[in-house]
Amino acid sequence: MPESTHQPNQPFDVKKAYAEQEEVFFDDGREIELLHFIYSHPSITDIRGSPTRLLDAIDEFGRTNKYLMNVGDDKGKIVVELIEHVKPQVMVELGGYVGYSALLFGNAARKAGGKRYYSLERNPEFAAVIMSLVNLAGLDDFVKVVVGPSAESIGRLCTEGELNHIDLLFLDHWKPAYTTDLKLCEQLKLIAPGTVLAADNCIKPGNPPYLEYVRSTVQEKRKKSEQANTIEESADVFASRQQKQYIKSVGEEKIDTQLKGNPSLIYESRMVRSFEPTGVPDGIEITKCVGEEQ
């Protein structure tokens, strides 16, 4: 299990806090506003080709204009530290939004000697924002943005022979799909001993089905995989608002309730507590596949 030197008990620095999260906090035009803010920024010349300066400008927008549902600086440091430890050749993120994580983690993965970073984003408008900012940062030769539902994109990348193993998987998309997409990756043999998972928002808003899965023993997972509709039942724990979060932009989300995954994979998992960019407490669940039981 990768050790972390991150100090989760350090107080949040309120000076860097994003604007408060509103009732409607995404897909209301703020993502395009961000692009205009970046490209009209007084420091645009210095921002070009610099992922770090671009991230600073995105954080500036989040503080002074409107909230953005980014992983943020505090939780971002946890994953960057993980990247430096794991040194992934291939890293995949599920849920790219406006590209904050693709910029931060893509830059870290490239510095660590990685070969490719895949950012999977279902919303084509958000994906276009990611592509624009990745290009602006000079990371477009390393970060590949894949547009479409996560399960379909994962399957397509495998079928086309582009993706055959994941060293580090960052989950930050539709919360009910965390477990099903992990199980899909298991069935496609993308997850193997040595693979590390980092799942965001495991405290706010929380993801009990995912935590139960990665913290269960092989015997517990095998027993549950024999039960019908366990995934569908698990999805019911999410609030209606979470389940219908993306209806406006991409339609109703659906998950494959028949996925069994590979319950024989052995995981070691722990929570690293941190903060949302607003200062609200949150945590990232870090999980390592340490073996496969025969």
Buried (B, 14 or more C-beta within 10 A) or exposed (E): EBEBEBEBEEEBEEEBBBBEBEEEBBBEEBBEEBBEBBEEBEBBEEBEEBBEBBBBBBBBBBBEBBBBBBBBBBBBBBBBBBBEBBEBBBBBBBBBBBBBBBBBBBBBBBEBEBEBBBBBBBBEBBBBBBBBBBBBBBBBEBBBBBBBBBBEBBBEBBEEEEBEBBBBBBBBBBBBBBBBBBBBBBBBEBBBEBBBBBBBBBBBEBBEBBBBBBBBEBEEBBEBBEEEEBBBEBBEBBEEEBBEBBEEEBEEBEBEBEBBBBBBBBBBBBBBBBBBBBBBEBBBBBBBBEBEEE
